[in-house]
Amino acid sequence: MNEVAAGLREIVDREAERLAALPDARAKTPVAPGKWSPKEIIGHLVDSASNNHGRFVRAQLTDDLTFPGYDQEAWVRLQDYANADWSSLITLWRACNLHIAHVIERIPDEALTKPRTRHNLDEIAWKTIPRHEPATLEYFIHDYVAHLKHHLEQIPR
């Protein structure tokens, strides 16, 4: 998982620099009608980091991968990311993900690869796994990084 953590750091550092160059007026403009703005996308990725950080730690303490979900739209709305300070939001997002990279590097292989027959990745993963199929924490971490990349690609260059 050292490569995954290093890749996450690389993505975060590169994208934080790119995002910082985006003017505030553009950062608060939705990427398409009815879609989130770059500020709201990064806010959503902060929420994702917050939730998944806890999941990655708790998964090492239990035999399952069953975690609470969250209402993503409501979290973005209630935290009013559309009106957040752009620079502070980027800094928060970067710090959260650098810490996740730190956590990922320290997960023992047995916790990463252990098949978990009880999980709810059919509900909370970005690319879901059917509930009747075993899942691993390693899969869930890769899914997290893929989800992050997906959202970053939505932000105009």
Stockholm file with secondary structure:
# STOCKHOLM 1.0

chainA/1-157         MNEVAAGLREIVDREAERLAALPDARAKTPVAPGKWSPKEIIGHLVDSASNNHGRFVRAQLTDDLTFPGYDQEAWVRLQDYANADWSSLITLWRACNLHIAHVIERIPDEALTKPRTRHNLDEIAWKTIPRHEPATLEYFIHDYVAHLKHHLEQIPR
#=GR chainA/1-157 SS CHHHHHHHHHHHHHHHHHHHTSCHHHHTSCSSTTSCCHHHHHHHHHHHHHHHHHHHHHTTTSSSBCCCCCCHHHHHHHTTGGGSCHHHHHHHHHHHHHHHHHHHHTSCHHHHHCCBSSBCHHHHSSSCCCTTSCBCHHHHHHHHHHHHHHHHHHSCC
#=GC SS_cons         CHHHHHHHHHHHHHHHHHHHTSCHHHHTSCSSTTSCCHHHHHHHHHHHHHHHHHHHHHTTTSSSBCCCCCCHHHHHHHTTGGGSCHHHHHHHHHHHHHHHHHHHHTSCHHHHHCCBSSBCHHHHSSSCCCTTSCBCHHHHHHHHHHHHHHHHHHSCC
//
